Amino acid sequence: MDPSAYFNRELSWLEFNQRVLDEAADPAVPLLERLRFLAITASNLDEFFMVRVGSLRTCVRRGDSGVDPSGMTVIEQLDAVSVRVHRMVEDSYRLYLDELDPQLRQIGIRRRHMTELTQTQQDFVEQLVEEKIRAVLSPIAVHDPDHFPLLMGRTINVAVQLAPRDGDEDYRYAIIPLGQSDLRFITLPSATGHEFILGEDVIAMTVQRFFPGEEIISTVPFRMTRNADLTVREDDGADLLAEMEDVLDERKDSFCVRLEISDRATMPMLAFLKKLFKLMSRDVYVVHGPTGLGDLARLADLAGHDQHLYPRWTPCAPAGIDPVTPIFDAIREADRLLFHPYESYSSVVRLLEEAAVDADVLAIKQTLYRTSRNSPIIAALKTAAENGKNVTAVVELKARFDEARNIEWAKQLELAGVQVIYGVRGLKTHAKACLVVRRETDGYRRYCHFGTGNYNEVTARFYTDISYLTCKEQLGDDLVAWFNAVTGFSLLQQFELLNSAPIGLREKLLELIQFETERCKGGLEGQITAKLNSLVDPGIIDALYQASQAGVKIRLNVRGICCLKPGLRGISENIEVVSVIDRFLEHARIFHFMHAGANLVWISSADLMPRNLDRRIELLVPVVDDECRRRVIRILNTCMQDTVKARTITPTGLYTQPKPSKKDGLRSQIEFQRQAREAEDNASESSRRMFVPQFPT
Amino acid sequence: MLETPSAPDPSAESRRARHAVFPLAVIELGTSSIRMAIGQTDGVSHVRIIEQLVRGVSLGKDTFTLREIRRDTMARCIEVLKSYRRKLEECQCTNAQHIRVVATSAVREASNRVAFLDRVYTATGFVVEPIDDAEIARLTYLGIRPLLEREPELREATTLLMEVGGGTTEVLLLKGRNITHSKSYRLGSLRLQQQLRQYHAARDQTVSLMEGHIDRTLEQLGEVIPQQGSMELLALGSDVRFAARILQLEIADEDLVRVPLKKLQRFVTEVSEMSVEQLMRRYHLELSQAETLVPALLTTVRTARMLDTDHVLVTGFNLRDALLQGMLRPGHWSDDFHEQIVRSAEEVARRFQVDLEYSRHVAALAQTVFRALIPVHQMDVRCEAILHVAALLHEAGLFIGSSGYHKHSFYMIINSEIFGLNSVDHRLVALVARYHRRATPKPTHEVFTELDRDSRVIVTRLAGILRVALALAQSRGQRIRQIDCTVEKNRLVIRAHGRSDGLLLEQLELRQNSNLFQDGFGLGVILRESAE
């Protein structure tokens, strides 16, 4: 396919981040939510630089001369990324300084500079400097870039430019790292709202105390970002746990990919830091305002400002799952499909908690990619193991940025007697599945949970994901075989219903797309609707292009990267792509194929990216229950009908609102909240009419 | 959130005791893999398979090239079996009666099989039972029988049922559901592949070399295939199932799919042009699967061509299914299965020009005596079948000559293929036939003395019964057509019906030939005319 038929993945991701920034710029969004979106834009960029720019820079270092599917070389991509990010950063600061900060002041959240402090506040800061700042922070003299002290990435540092020594021409430099101390946001005593000062501002004003007798030319805060695209060596016989710990160590001093620095920096200072971090001009972001806008997220969580947030959302109890009867009964009665965060994740947690103490449960098998800090799921697995169940946890140590936490859980679980598998060599285990084997009077029954999101009850409150609970025999057989393969008990075998990457998932999707294509070629109707986070894989995109050319109607809801260009004449005229950015992070991966009226529905842990399809263990799970299937189709349709938060991609890569926003326009996330609340109300209404007598046991 | 108890529920065991359904497992040590199937059953109905595991272990590579299993292959087997043991514990399948571990040709033919079996037992606690070709044929037939009854196109057809394994190819020729021929050929996909490796042939030559080898080995098959009428080829095995799947013909466990031969041939041509590495990459195969795919499919295609059929029927059935079903009724031989054994024995008898009318009559008399004595000997239907076959074939040796013909019968039976009898059964049949005349077992009779005690008792008792039946049929004219037998005090009383011309001849014969019976049962034998 001609390269012009694809968007570049990095630039497409940046457009996604722009849409997040657009939410921050939307006056209809509550103020503190706007601030949160701004912070998310910045922290997204942090990860983008650590991983994607880091990866591109690694390609440059390796001398990679290839081009991506859109025809861009690595250098061209780095240059284009730099241009786009510079514009985005400027927009972000303009938004913060011109709009958000003034409005925050109006509601009583005020950043103070040293010159604005009241006497009380000055005394407070003075005391802080003497008692804490000088005790905790230490300047580091920097002489030689080759012997540069270790600075943590994504933390605030203050660079100090000192006058040359007598008889010397060169300026001297020192750095005061704030590190991970709690001195970035210093809350000031105030009778009128929340006032704070930034740690770097305090240091700048009191820097002379760190360098008595020295002439200080300038002080400037900066923040640098290191490459985090490091891969673990998974050699035969290697201790993966130890290897991962090494990777975490390596990440601390891997090469720099970005420098953010205040526009107060002098030219010599800037030149010095660029040389120090081996950066080019394109990697330097000079900002007019505080560096590290991602840290502003903490202001969005300040107590007492609920009116400036979205109304609190409490996930509803899912219909059909009675909180007082065993979850096994509910699943045995019918397959259950949950849509989080509109419906509570507690049913998933309950499955594990009840399994842990159920005398008839023999075994629990569970994948873990990312989970919460005090995860009830981890606790349930430990309890189950302590109760003599056979518990296996496939903990993915290579889950980026969660490696340290996962290593810690892995150790804890092993101590409790859980059989821990550190994923699969050479692949990341990204699939979300849990299997509970229970011996019942009529035989072994396997209770399965398949999800599109992580086993994390915290993120389940703000990520939209699907959970599918079932004890259907064929799915149970397949999941048992899948876990046997992943845990090394068996070779991967042919599944009845499931499909797993890296073997079979891509092929299945291509087969399903091909089916629709053939139908349309034969003059019949074909239709594909999918919701996912990223669409990058050229093979899948090409199959969709062919389907479009055959007349298949394709509707895609892609939150993030989309390398497919919709609406290209003769290529993708039948493809419509929309993206929804709203309060909750759109995260569910759903596929619906018309399939000659059979209306096949699948949920998946995988995005359509080469890494997911070729280098990860993923699952594509058919929703086989009719009622659940119909519900997923309704969910997909509602997502596609959003006219408030959805944006449509044009062939040139612009994102536009599908229709002029109306007062009664459909905002899918609000609609899902309404539906979930209504279902919960209906269920509680019927339970009020039905009294259940308690009999003596 | 539920409260977390600190200790397991003490009533767990009693709850489990209430579970009517229990697990069963079969482990098969094949030529290129070790497979396990775990099923569940209530002990009455069909076993439902709930887990199937497979790990690659190339036992066949060792045996078919070195004639023995190497130490590191043994270690790998033990590692796999230990992991399977853990899986069985997880499923609470720990009752040794419910676990059967079998090994096929790669273990059976290894010169160090005894050491291997002992090592496996010591390390894992599994008693591995090498099963022979006849047992595999028996299990295959039992497993496939419901399909033969269900599928209209097979119910009346002549069908060649074939499974190309790693070491051998099992063939059953069926007319409807009746077996007319059963044979195991030393033609296995892995064996073939290993043999060809020794020629160091270029890749473009290997296919023709394989085809030549396949054709030569299957030549004998041509002798038993009916020359007229169409035939079906029903192929079992993972390789042909894989091919069917790639050709987009999905097979459920017990279903049948029709694979056009042209399509299969095209696929074989395509895969035979690929290296093992290419096959692994393209079809996500394990090394062991990729290595055996082409030889296995070529064997199937060559056989289809020999049969002049334009398609191959493929089923999802496998040996482990049959083993699991067989465990529900250990030693259970249905009437139909008994009938198949007899049918196969009669085919052999015909080949040796045995007087079938006479030998069937002897068999019927022996069966009556056998059944009357069940309260005494407690022998099962398997022994009854051994007696039946021995009765049919006891005169096979006459084909060579009358002098010492019982000895000819012995080795002729030993070297014949009789469907449904495993190697031990085969030996017992031959010995029972061997001792149907005057000679009794002696310490110098090696085959007899090598038997375990139970088997020696079986031979003595069955030969004793056969001699009684022969005495009753002494006239060869079926003078005594019907008998009743009762055990009274320390005697077996046989009452002959419908004879008015006296039983003197038979009584004399009995007196002379009942010594082995008396040794075996501690009972005398009396023949009387029925009072009716």
Interface residues (C-beta under 8 A of the other chain):
Chain A: V349 R350 E353 E354 A356 V357 A359 D360 L362 A363 P376 A379 T383 E386 N387 G388 N390 V437 R439 E440 T441 D442 G443 Y444 R446 G476 D477 V480 A481 N484 G488 F489 S490 L491 L492 Q493 Q494 I503 G504
Chain B: M1 L2 E3 T4 P5 S6 A7 P8 D9 S11 A12 R15 R16 R18 H19 A20 V21 P23 S33 Q40 D42 R48 I50 E51 Q52 L53 V54 R55 G56 S83 Y84 K87 E89 E90 C91 Q92 R245 H284 E286
